[in-house]
Amino acid sequence: MRLSARNRLPGVVTSVVIDGLLAQVELKVGDNHVVALISSEACRELDLKEGDPATAVIKSTSVMLIRE
């Protein structure tokens, strides 16, 4: 697969919760985690389950940072 997005975070699925039309998928990426809300249809098509390798692809017009 070829993709133009450059922000790719490979990780491991730690949680999949399907609720109606949406699915919440959590990935462990190094010491961090990423939460993605995707359609339940896409989640089923990808057959995502805990322990699977997956990559978060981020394409955004805005990225916010915070420093405490």
N, C-alpha and C positions, 0 to 999 in steps of 0.2 A: 504494500500500500504506500502510495506517495501522498504527502500532505504538506501544505505550505506553512502551517503553524509551527513555530520553533520552540514554544514553551511546552516541553513534554516532561512529565514527572512520573517515571516508572515506579510502581509500588505493588503492594499486595492488598487484595480486598479483605477488609476486617469485618465488614457488616453490610448486609443487604436487607432493606426493609421496603417491601412493596405495599403501597396503600392506595388503592383506587387507580387513578391514572398516572401517579408518580411513584418513583422509586428513589430512595435515599441510599446511596452507595458510599461507603467510607473506605479510603485507601490509606495504608500506612506507607509513608514516603520517607525513608530514613528515620529520623527521630520525630518526624511530624506526621500529621494526618491531613487529608484533603477530603472534603465532603462534596459529593456531586448529586444534584437532583436531576434525574433523567426520566423519560417516560417509562412507564412499566413495560410497555411493548418493547422498547429498545433493550431494557434490562433482560427481558426474557429471550430476545433474539440473541443477545450476547452470552446468554446462559451464565451470568455472573453469580458466583457464590463465594463464600468465605474461603480464603486460602488461595484463590486464583490470582495469578499475576495480571495486572492491568496497568495501563498508562493514562494518566490524566493529561489531556491536551487542552491548554488554556489559550483562548483567543479572545482578547479583551481590548476595549478602547480605553479602559481606565483600570489602574492598579493603585490601591491605597496602601500606605505603610504607616505603622504607628511605632513610636518609640517611647517607652515608659521610663 
